[in-house]
Structure formats: C-alpha cells, structure tokens
Amino acid sequence: MNGLRGLAWLLVFQSIGEALSRGLSLPLPGPVLGMMLMLVGLRFERVRGPVGECATFLLQHLSLLFIPVGVGVMTHLALVSQYGGRMLFVIAISTWIGLGVTALVLYWPDRRKKAEG
C-alpha cells in the first residue's frame, strides 16, 4: 500500500510540473520541474517513505522498462541501419562529455579544499 502512495506522489509531482510548464509557458519540460519539486518534497517523511518504497520496487524491475525501447528499435530497424553509425558516434561523444563534466564537477570542490587548507 505504501508503494502505491509513492507512485501517487510521483504522479502528483509530475502533474504539477506539467501544469506549471504549460500554464506559465516555461522553457523547462514538466517532468524536469516535477523532479525539482520532488527534490523539495523528499525533505518530508510523509513523501520520502512511500517514494523510497516505490523507487525500490521500480529499480528491482528496471529491466522491464527497456522492452519498449527494444520494440522501437526493432520497429524502426531501417532507420537504425541508415543512421546507426551516426547515432553510435553521438552516443559515444555525449557519454564522454558527460563523464568529463562529472569528473570536473567532482574534482572542483576537492581542489578548492586543498587551496584553502
């Protein structure tokens, strides 16, 4: 029952984010706004407990979420064969950029501590 409350909280925050995004014509997508609101909501135990239980359940069954992607790839196999090399290149480059930015962000506070101390 607590897991269903967690799922309800997830849907409530996403819906509020969508309403804000569309209602105020914001440049951010609704789910992103919903996640930012969720970050604030997770400070409260009434939200944190059920969402944690729901997240644990979803993580245990994460592999099921890849089925629609696999079906999509199989449906559009002609596009994958036509643009597959380009997509692989873009995925590899964006992954390396993401890793680099993450490394810099993690390295930067440590460097500041060493400079101060």
Residue pairs with C-beta under 8 A, 6 or more apart in sequence:
2 49
2 50
2 53
3 50
3 53
3 54
3 57
4 50
4 54
5 50
5 54
6 49
6 50
6 51
6 52
6 53
6 54
6 55
7 54
8 50
9 38
9 41
9 47
9 50
9 51
9 54
10 38
10 51
10 54
13 34
13 35
13 37
13 38
13 41
14 30
14 31
14 34
15 34
16 33
16 34
16 37
17 29
17 30
17 31
17 32
17 33
17 34
17 35
17 36
17 37
18 30
18 31
18 33
18 34
19 30
20 26
20 30
20 33
21 28
21 29
21 30
21 33
22 30
26 33
38 47
38 51
41 47
41 51
42 48
42 51
73 80
80 87
